Amino acid sequence: MQNITRIYALSKRNIILRYKNSLVGFFWGFLKPLLYLLIFIVIFKANSGLPNYILFVSSGLILWFFFSNVTGQTVGSIVGSAGLLKSLNIPSYFFPLSETLSELFNLMLTLSVFLVLMYWFGLVYTPRLLLILPCILLFAIFALGLNLLLASVNVFFRDIGIIWGTVQPALFFLTPIGYPEKNIPERYQLVVQCNPIYYFIKLGRTIFYETTPPSLDLWVHCIIIAFGMYLLGQFVFNRLKNQFISAI
């Protein structure tokens, strides 16, 4: 019970600090995707050949910015909490976990705005939309595993944050968010499919945009990727955690 209270307190602190002195608060979570949506409309819409392009892009951007925000903020979470880690008996695992949970809370707020606005752009309210909840859960598990990996290694090599900030834009453009998969040349298809984010974006987009439910094969891909990354992140974290305090 004490651990749950600590995780809750850390997550609450993250949310308060994020929106402190902010004029629009959590609406930034929707304004950033909206800005990118406007850019994509100008650049890609004419050549997309897609009906309801706004819904197509928005369904991908909502999930992408969850991933982008949570990994960008968590990579330095252990180093940034060195004072708490040294002075209080708080497991270092709680810092990446609380960052992930606070961003998950922000995603749910953003998603509520998305579900209302996208109704005017063709989103159909059906029971199938409830599938977005297990989709988000799998994506959060994947993100937590990656966060554990990045935050752990960043304790010893502070360049990790800079490198990750450079890798993220490349991942963004390698993921079919503003353009459909059919527009990718065949020789680059394998490159895109090696990007794990691609499968979660595709799963979410199928739920919001397509008229048929996601295939079992797609679900299996996402489950394997999510838990595979979590196990890898947990393994690296457990190997390094006893050296964190001396390395910070």
CYANA upper distance limits for C-alpha pairs under 8 A (distance plus 0.5 A):
  1 MET  CA      5 THR  CA      6.81
  2 GLN  CA      6 ARG  CA      6.79
  3 ASN  CA      7 ILE  CA      6.69
  4 ILE  CA      8 TYR  CA      6.59
  5 THR  CA      9 ALA  CA      6.62
  6 ARG  CA     10 LEU  CA      6.65
  6 ARG  CA     90 ILE  CA      8.45
  7 ILE  CA     11 SER  CA      6.57
  7 ILE  CA     94 PHE  CA      6.62
  7 ILE  CA     97 LEU  CA      8.17
  7 ILE  CA     98 SER  CA      6.28
  8 TYR  CA     12 LYS  CA      6.52
  8 TYR  CA     98 SER  CA      7.87
  9 ALA  CA     13 ARG  CA      6.58
 10 LEU  CA     14 ASN  CA      6.75
 10 LEU  CA     94 PHE  CA      8.40
 10 LEU  CA     95 PHE  CA      7.87
 10 LEU  CA     98 SER  CA      6.31
 11 SER  CA     15 ILE  CA      6.91
 11 SER  CA     98 SER  CA      5.12
 11 SER  CA     99 GLU  CA      6.74
 11 SER  CA    101 LEU  CA      6.92
 11 SER  CA    102 SER  CA      5.55
 12 LYS  CA     16 ILE  CA      6.71
 12 LYS  CA    102 SER  CA      7.54
 13 ARG  CA     17 LEU  CA      6.55
 14 ASN  CA     18 ARG  CA      6.53
 14 ASN  CA     98 SER  CA      8.22
 14 ASN  CA     99 GLU  CA      7.24
 14 ASN  CA    102 SER  CA      7.02
 15 ILE  CA     19 TYR  CA      6.98
 15 ILE  CA    102 SER  CA      6.56
 15 ILE  CA    103 GLU  CA      8.49
 16 ILE  CA     20 LYS  CA      6.35
 19 TYR  CA     25 GLY  CA      5.71
 19 TYR  CA     26 PHE  CA      7.45
 20 LYS  CA     25 GLY  CA      8.45
 24 VAL  CA     28 TRP  CA      7.11
 26 PHE  CA     30 PHE  CA      8.26
 26 PHE  CA    106 ASN  CA      7.35
 26 PHE  CA    109 LEU  CA      8.02
 26 PHE  CA    110 THR  CA      8.10
 27 PHE  CA     31 LEU  CA      6.62
 27 PHE  CA    110 THR  CA      7.71
 28 TRP  CA     32 LYS  CA      6.52
 29 GLY  CA     33 PRO  CA      7.81
 29 GLY  CA     65 PHE  CA      8.40
 29 GLY  CA    106 ASN  CA      7.53
 29 GLY  CA    107 LEU  CA      7.93
 29 GLY  CA    110 THR  CA      6.32
 30 PHE  CA     34 LEU  CA      6.72
 30 PHE  CA     62 ILE  CA      8.27
 30 PHE  CA    110 THR  CA      6.14
 30 PHE  CA    113 VAL  CA      8.02
 30 PHE  CA    114 PHE  CA      8.15
 31 LEU  CA     35 LEU  CA      6.68
 32 LYS  CA     36 TYR  CA      6.97
 33 PRO  CA     37 LEU  CA      6.46
 33 PRO  CA     58 SER  CA      7.59
 33 PRO  CA     61 LEU  CA      6.17
 33 PRO  CA     62 ILE  CA      7.01
 33 PRO  CA     65 PHE  CA      7.71
 34 LEU  CA     38 LEU  CA      6.82
 34 LEU  CA     58 SER  CA      8.29
 35 LEU  CA     39 ILE  CA      7.01
 36 TYR  CA     40 PHE  CA      6.66
 36 TYR  CA     61 LEU  CA      8.45
 37 LEU  CA     41 ILE  CA      6.64
 37 LEU  CA     54 ILE  CA      7.78
 37 LEU  CA     57 VAL  CA      7.13
 37 LEU  CA     58 SER  CA      7.19
 37 LEU  CA     61 LEU  CA      8.35
 38 LEU  CA     42 VAL  CA      6.98
 39 ILE  CA     43 ILE  CA      6.77
 40 PHE  CA     44 PHE  CA      5.85
 40 PHE  CA     45 LYS  CA      7.19
 40 PHE  CA     57 VAL  CA      8.40
 40 PHE  CA    178 GLY  CA      6.36
 41 ILE  CA     45 LYS  CA      5.34
 41 ILE  CA     46 ALA  CA      8.33
 41 ILE  CA     53 TYR  CA      8.41
 41 ILE  CA     54 ILE  CA      8.16
 42 VAL  CA     46 ALA  CA      8.41
 44 PHE  CA     48 SER  CA      6.46
 44 PHE  CA    178 GLY  CA      7.22
 44 PHE  CA    179 TYR  CA      7.13
 45 LYS  CA     49 GLY  CA      7.97
 45 LYS  CA     50 LEU  CA      8.35
 45 LYS  CA     53 TYR  CA      7.17
 48 SER  CA     53 TYR  CA      8.31
 48 SER  CA    179 TYR  CA      6.68
 48 SER  CA    180 PRO  CA      7.20
 48 SER  CA    183 ASN  CA      8.18
 50 LEU  CA    180 PRO  CA      8.50
 52 ASN  CA     56 PHE  CA      6.98
 52 ASN  CA    121 PHE  CA      7.55
 52 ASN  CA    122 GLY  CA      7.50
 53 TYR  CA     57 VAL  CA      6.71
 54 ILE  CA     58 SER  CA      6.51
 54 ILE  CA    121 PHE  CA      7.49
 55 LEU  CA     59 SER  CA      6.51
 55 LEU  CA    118 MET  CA      7.06
 55 LEU  CA    121 PHE  CA      6.87
 55 LEU  CA    122 GLY  CA      7.63
 55 LEU  CA    123 LEU  CA      7.61
 55 LEU  CA    208 PHE  CA      8.39
 55 LEU  CA    209 TYR  CA      7.16
 56 PHE  CA     60 GLY  CA      7.44
 56 PHE  CA    177 ILE  CA      8.46
 56 PHE  CA    178 GLY  CA      8.45
 56 PHE  CA    205 ARG  CA      7.46
 56 PHE  CA    209 TYR  CA      6.54
 57 VAL  CA     61 LEU  CA      6.71
 57 VAL  CA    177 ILE  CA      6.30
 57 VAL  CA    178 GLY  CA      5.92
 57 VAL  CA    179 TYR  CA      8.32
 58 SER  CA     62 ILE  CA      6.62
 59 SER  CA     63 LEU  CA      7.57
 59 SER  CA    201 ILE  CA      8.48
 59 SER  CA    204 GLY  CA      7.29
 59 SER  CA    205 ARG  CA      5.94
 59 SER  CA    208 PHE  CA      6.95
 59 SER  CA    209 TYR  CA      7.84
 60 GLY  CA     64 TRP  CA      6.67
 60 GLY  CA    177 ILE  CA      5.80
 60 GLY  CA    178 GLY  CA      8.45
 60 GLY  CA    201 ILE  CA      6.05
 60 GLY  CA    202 LYS  CA      8.26
 60 GLY  CA    204 GLY  CA      7.61
 60 GLY  CA    205 ARG  CA      6.60
 61 LEU  CA     65 PHE  CA      6.53
 61 LEU  CA    177 ILE  CA      7.20
 62 ILE  CA     66 PHE  CA      7.09
 62 ILE  CA    107 LEU  CA      8.22
 62 ILE  CA    110 THR  CA      8.16
 62 ILE  CA    111 LEU  CA      7.83
 63 LEU  CA     67 PHE  CA      6.99
 63 LEU  CA    201 ILE  CA      7.08
 63 LEU  CA    204 GLY  CA      8.06
 64 TRP  CA     68 SER  CA      6.54
 64 TRP  CA    172 PHE  CA      8.24
 64 TRP  CA    201 ILE  CA      7.78
 65 PHE  CA     69 ASN  CA      6.23
 66 PHE  CA     70 VAL  CA      6.54
 66 PHE  CA    103 GLU  CA      7.29
 66 PHE  CA    104 LEU  CA      7.86
 66 PHE  CA    107 LEU  CA      6.66
 67 PHE  CA     71 THR  CA      6.61
 67 PHE  CA    143 ALA  CA      7.10
 68 SER  CA     72 GLY  CA      6.44
 68 SER  CA    168 GLN  CA      7.70
 69 ASN  CA     73 GLN  CA      6.55
 69 ASN  CA    103 GLU  CA      7.83
 70 VAL  CA     74 THR  CA      6.45
 70 VAL  CA     99 GLU  CA      7.23
 70 VAL  CA    100 THR  CA      6.38
 70 VAL  CA    103 GLU  CA      6.36
 70 VAL  CA    143 ALA  CA      7.91
 70 VAL  CA    147 ASN  CA      8.45
 71 THR  CA     75 VAL  CA      6.48
 71 THR  CA    143 ALA  CA      7.43
 71 THR  CA    146 LEU  CA      8.02
 71 THR  CA    147 ASN  CA      6.36
 72 GLY  CA    161 GLY  CA      8.18
 72 GLY  CA    164 TRP  CA      8.16
 72 GLY  CA    165 GLY  CA      7.60
 73 GLN  CA     77 SER  CA      7.39
 73 GLN  CA     99 GLU  CA      7.76
 74 THR  CA     78 ILE  CA      8.44
 74 THR  CA     95 PHE  CA      8.42
 74 THR  CA     96 PRO  CA      6.19
 74 THR  CA     99 GLU  CA      6.51
 74 THR  CA    100 THR  CA      7.98
 74 THR  CA    147 ASN  CA      6.48
 74 THR  CA    150 LEU  CA      8.46
 74 THR  CA    151 ALA  CA      6.94
 75 VAL  CA     96 PRO  CA      8.49
 75 VAL  CA    147 ASN  CA      6.69
 75 VAL  CA    150 LEU  CA      5.81
 75 VAL  CA    151 ALA  CA      4.85
 75 VAL  CA    154 ASN  CA      7.21
 75 VAL  CA    160 ILE  CA      8.24
 75 VAL  CA    161 GLY  CA      6.52
 76 GLY  CA     80 GLY  CA      6.22
 76 GLY  CA    151 ALA  CA      6.28
 76 GLY  CA    154 ASN  CA      7.23
 76 GLY  CA    155 VAL  CA      8.38
 76 GLY  CA    161 GLY  CA      7.35
 77 SER  CA     81 SER  CA      6.57
 77 SER  CA     95 PHE  CA      6.43
 77 SER  CA     96 PRO  CA      6.64
 77 SER  CA     99 GLU  CA      8.15
 77 SER  CA    151 ALA  CA      6.94
 78 ILE  CA     82 ALA  CA      6.88
 78 ILE  CA     85 LEU  CA      8.47
 78 ILE  CA     92 SER  CA      7.19
 78 ILE  CA     95 PHE  CA      6.68
 78 ILE  CA     96 PRO  CA      7.74
 78 ILE  CA    151 ALA  CA      6.72
 78 ILE  CA    152 SER  CA      7.96
 78 ILE  CA    155 VAL  CA      7.55
 79 VAL  CA    151 ALA  CA      8.41
 79 VAL  CA    154 ASN  CA      8.17
 79 VAL  CA    155 VAL  CA      6.44
 79 VAL  CA    248 ILE  CA      6.82
 81 SER  CA     85 LEU  CA      6.62
 81 SER  CA     95 PHE  CA      8.08
 82 ALA  CA     86 LYS  CA      6.57
 82 ALA  CA    245 ILE  CA      8.08
 82 ALA  CA    248 ILE  CA      7.13
 83 GLY  CA     87 SER  CA      6.57
 84 LEU  CA     88 LEU  CA      5.95
 84 LEU  CA     90 ILE  CA      7.93
 85 LEU  CA     89 ASN  CA      7.41
 85 LEU  CA     90 ILE  CA      6.60
 85 LEU  CA     91 PRO  CA      8.04
 85 LEU  CA     92 SER  CA      7.22
 85 LEU  CA    245 ILE  CA      7.90
 86 LYS  CA    245 ILE  CA      7.22
 90 ILE  CA     94 PHE  CA      7.75
 92 SER  CA     96 PRO  CA      8.36
 92 SER  CA    241 LYS  CA      7.81
 93 TYR  CA     97 LEU  CA      6.85
 93 TYR  CA    148 LEU  CA      8.23
 94 PHE  CA     98 SER  CA      6.26
 95 PHE  CA     99 GLU  CA      6.78
 96 PRO  CA    100 THR  CA      6.73
 96 PRO  CA    144 LEU  CA      7.61
 96 PRO  CA    147 ASN  CA      6.67
 96 PRO  CA    148 LEU  CA      6.75
 96 PRO  CA    151 ALA  CA      7.71
 97 LEU  CA    101 LEU  CA      6.71
 97 LEU  CA    144 LEU  CA      7.19
 98 SER  CA    102 SER  CA      6.55
 99 GLU  CA    103 GLU  CA      6.73
100 THR  CA    104 LEU  CA      6.58
100 THR  CA    140 ALA  CA      7.72
100 THR  CA    143 ALA  CA      7.96
100 THR  CA    144 LEU  CA      6.76
101 LEU  CA    105 PHE  CA      6.75
102 SER  CA    106 ASN  CA      6.93
103 GLU  CA    107 LEU  CA      6.64
104 LEU  CA    108 MET  CA      6.89
104 LEU  CA    140 ALA  CA      7.80
105 PHE  CA    109 LEU  CA      7.02
106 ASN  CA    110 THR  CA      6.66
107 LEU  CA    111 LEU  CA      6.37
108 MET  CA    112 SER  CA      6.74
109 LEU  CA    113 VAL  CA      7.23
110 THR  CA    114 PHE  CA      6.70
111 LEU  CA    115 LEU  CA      6.56
112 SER  CA    116 VAL  CA      7.04
113 VAL  CA    117 LEU  CA      6.72
114 PHE  CA    118 MET  CA      6.22
115 LEU  CA    119 TYR  CA      6.93
115 LEU  CA    123 LEU  CA      8.22
116 VAL  CA    120 TRP  CA      8.27
117 LEU  CA    121 PHE  CA      7.83
118 MET  CA    122 GLY  CA      6.96
118 MET  CA    123 LEU  CA      5.94
119 TYR  CA    123 LEU  CA      5.08
119 TYR  CA    124 VAL  CA      7.20
119 TYR  CA    125 TYR  CA      8.34
123 LEU  CA    208 PHE  CA      7.43
123 LEU  CA    209 TYR  CA      7.75
125 TYR  CA    129 LEU  CA      7.42
127 PRO  CA    131 LEU  CA      8.49
128 ARG  CA    207 ILE  CA      7.15
128 ARG  CA    213 PRO  CA      7.45
129 LEU  CA    207 ILE  CA      6.55
129 LEU  CA    208 PHE  CA      7.09
131 LEU  CA    135 CYS  CA      6.95
131 LEU  CA    207 ILE  CA      7.28
132 ILE  CA    136 ILE  CA      6.51
132 ILE  CA    204 GLY  CA      6.81
132 ILE  CA    207 ILE  CA      7.10
133 LEU  CA    137 LEU  CA      6.70
134 PRO  CA    138 LEU  CA      6.64
135 CYS  CA    139 PHE  CA      6.76
135 CYS  CA    200 PHE  CA      7.70
135 CYS  CA    203 LEU  CA      7.43
135 CYS  CA    204 GLY  CA      7.04
136 ILE  CA    140 ALA  CA      6.49
137 LEU  CA    141 ILE  CA      6.75
138 LEU  CA    142 PHE  CA      6.76
138 LEU  CA    222 CYS  CA      7.42
138 LEU  CA    223 ILE  CA      7.03
138 LEU  CA    226 ALA  CA      6.24
139 PHE  CA    143 ALA  CA      6.59
139 PHE  CA    200 PHE  CA      6.96
139 PHE  CA    222 CYS  CA      8.45
139 PHE  CA    226 ALA  CA      7.04
140 ALA  CA    144 LEU  CA      6.49
141 ILE  CA    145 GLY  CA      6.76
141 ILE  CA    226 ALA  CA      6.18
141 ILE  CA    227 PHE  CA      7.33
141 ILE  CA    230 TYR  CA      6.83
142 PHE  CA    146 LEU  CA      6.83
142 PHE  CA    225 ILE  CA      7.47
142 PHE  CA    226 ALA  CA      4.56
142 PHE  CA    227 PHE  CA      7.05
142 PHE  CA    228 GLY  CA      8.43
142 PHE  CA    229 MET  CA      6.14
142 PHE  CA    230 TYR  CA      6.29
143 ALA  CA    147 ASN  CA      6.43
143 ALA  CA    226 ALA  CA      8.37
143 ALA  CA    230 TYR  CA      8.39
144 LEU  CA    148 LEU  CA      6.63
144 LEU  CA    230 TYR  CA      7.04
144 LEU  CA    233 GLY  CA      8.37
145 GLY  CA    149 LEU  CA      6.88
145 GLY  CA    226 ALA  CA      8.31
145 GLY  CA    227 PHE  CA      8.43
145 GLY  CA    229 MET  CA      5.67
145 GLY  CA    230 TYR  CA      4.08
145 GLY  CA    231 LEU  CA      7.29
145 GLY  CA    232 LEU  CA      7.34
145 GLY  CA    233 GLY  CA      4.97
145 GLY  CA    234 GLN  CA      6.98
146 LEU  CA    150 LEU  CA      6.60
146 LEU  CA    229 MET  CA      6.78
146 LEU  CA    230 TYR  CA      7.31
146 LEU  CA    233 GLY  CA      6.28
147 ASN  CA    151 ALA  CA      6.27
147 ASN  CA    233 GLY  CA      7.81
148 LEU  CA    152 SER  CA      6.41
148 LEU  CA    233 GLY  CA      5.51
148 LEU  CA    234 GLN  CA      6.92
148 LEU  CA    236 VAL  CA      8.20
148 LEU  CA    237 PHE  CA      6.49
149 LEU  CA    153 VAL  CA      6.81
149 LEU  CA    232 LEU  CA      7.93
149 LEU  CA    233 GLY  CA      4.87
149 LEU  CA    234 GLN  CA      7.78
149 LEU  CA    236 VAL  CA      6.59
149 LEU  CA    237 PHE  CA      6.78
150 LEU  CA    154 ASN  CA      6.42
150 LEU  CA    160 ILE  CA      7.55
150 LEU  CA    161 GLY  CA      8.49
151 ALA  CA    155 VAL  CA      7.10
152 SER  CA    156 PHE  CA      8.12
152 SER  CA    236 VAL  CA      7.76
152 SER  CA    237 PHE  CA      6.13
152 SER  CA    240 LEU  CA      7.24
152 SER  CA    241 LYS  CA      7.77
152 SER  CA    244 PHE  CA      8.50
153 VAL  CA    157 PHE  CA      6.60
153 VAL  CA    160 ILE  CA      7.71
154 ASN  CA    158 ARG  CA      5.43
154 ASN  CA    159 ASP  CA      7.55
154 ASN  CA    160 ILE  CA      5.80
154 ASN  CA    161 GLY  CA      7.29
155 VAL  CA    244 PHE  CA      7.10
155 VAL  CA    247 ALA  CA      7.13
155 VAL  CA    248 ILE  CA      6.82
156 PHE  CA    247 ALA  CA      6.89
156 PHE  CA    248 ILE  CA      8.26
158 ARG  CA    162 ILE  CA      8.33
159 ASP  CA    163 ILE  CA      6.62
160 ILE  CA    164 TRP  CA      6.44
161 GLY  CA    165 GLY  CA      6.65
162 ILE  CA    166 THR  CA      6.93
163 ILE  CA    167 VAL  CA      6.71
164 TRP  CA    168 GLN  CA      6.53
165 GLY  CA    169 PRO  CA      7.97
166 THR  CA    170 ALA  CA      7.84
167 VAL  CA    171 LEU  CA      6.85
168 GLN  CA    172 PHE  CA      6.68
169 PRO  CA    173 PHE  CA      6.96
170 ALA  CA    174 LEU  CA      6.63
171 LEU  CA    175 THR  CA      6.66
171 LEU  CA    195 ASN  CA      7.88
171 LEU  CA    197 ILE  CA      8.46
172 PHE  CA    177 ILE  CA      8.29
173 PHE  CA    177 ILE  CA      8.25
174 LEU  CA    191 VAL  CA      8.45
174 LEU  CA    192 VAL  CA      6.28
174 LEU  CA    195 ASN  CA      7.91
175 THR  CA    192 VAL  CA      6.99
175 THR  CA    195 ASN  CA      7.76
175 THR  CA    197 ILE  CA      7.45
175 THR  CA    198 TYR  CA      5.90
175 THR  CA    201 ILE  CA      8.49
176 PRO  CA    180 PRO  CA      6.36
176 PRO  CA    181 GLU  CA      6.55
176 PRO  CA    198 TYR  CA      7.52
177 ILE  CA    201 ILE  CA      8.16
179 TYR  CA    183 ASN  CA      7.38
180 PRO  CA    184 ILE  CA      8.07
184 ILE  CA    188 TYR  CA      7.07
184 ILE  CA    189 GLN  CA      6.93
185 PRO  CA    189 GLN  CA      7.09
188 TYR  CA    192 VAL  CA      7.07
189 GLN  CA    193 GLN  CA      6.73
190 LEU  CA    194 CYS  CA      6.69
191 VAL  CA    195 ASN  CA      7.49
192 VAL  CA    198 TYR  CA      7.58
193 GLN  CA    198 TYR  CA      7.13
193 GLN  CA    199 TYR  CA      8.35
195 ASN  CA    199 TYR  CA      8.35
196 PRO  CA    200 PHE  CA      7.88
196 PRO  CA    225 ILE  CA      7.40
197 ILE  CA    201 ILE  CA      6.76
198 TYR  CA    202 LYS  CA      6.52
199 TYR  CA    203 LEU  CA      6.55
199 TYR  CA    218 LEU  CA      7.61
199 TYR  CA    221 HIS  CA      7.68
199 TYR  CA    222 CYS  CA      6.73
200 PHE  CA    204 GLY  CA      6.70
200 PHE  CA    222 CYS  CA      6.86
201 ILE  CA    205 ARG  CA      6.48
202 LYS  CA    206 THR  CA      6.49
203 LEU  CA    207 ILE  CA      6.99
203 LEU  CA    214 PRO  CA      6.87
203 LEU  CA    218 LEU  CA      7.36
203 LEU  CA    219 TRP  CA      7.97
204 GLY  CA    208 PHE  CA      6.85
205 ARG  CA    209 TYR  CA      5.87
205 ARG  CA    210 GLU  CA      7.48
206 THR  CA    210 GLU  CA      5.23
206 THR  CA    211 THR  CA      8.16
206 THR  CA    212 THR  CA      7.79
206 THR  CA    213 PRO  CA      7.16
206 THR  CA    214 PRO  CA      6.37
207 ILE  CA    211 THR  CA      8.49
207 ILE  CA    212 THR  CA      8.26
207 ILE  CA    213 PRO  CA      6.71
207 ILE  CA    214 PRO  CA      7.17
214 PRO  CA    218 LEU  CA      7.02
214 PRO  CA    219 TRP  CA      7.61
215 SER  CA    219 TRP  CA      7.07
216 LEU  CA    220 VAL  CA      6.67
217 ASP  CA    221 HIS  CA      6.75
218 LEU  CA    222 CYS  CA      6.83
219 TRP  CA    223 ILE  CA      6.66
220 VAL  CA    224 ILE  CA      6.63
221 HIS  CA    225 ILE  CA      6.65
222 CYS  CA    226 ALA  CA      6.39
223 ILE  CA    227 PHE  CA      6.64
224 ILE  CA    228 GLY  CA      6.16
225 ILE  CA    229 MET  CA      6.52
226 ALA  CA    230 TYR  CA      6.76
227 PHE  CA    231 LEU  CA      6.53
228 GLY  CA    232 LEU  CA      6.76
229 MET  CA    233 GLY  CA      6.52
230 TYR  CA    234 GLN  CA      6.48
231 LEU  CA    235 PHE  CA      6.51
232 LEU  CA    236 VAL  CA      6.82
233 GLY  CA    237 PHE  CA      6.54
234 GLN  CA    238 ASN  CA      6.53
235 PHE  CA    239 ARG  CA      6.81
236 VAL  CA    240 LEU  CA      6.85
237 PHE  CA    241 LYS  CA      6.18
238 ASN  CA    242 ASN  CA      8.30
240 LEU  CA    244 PHE  CA      7.32
243 GLN  CA    247 ALA  CA      6.64
244 PHE  CA    248 ILE  CA      6.55
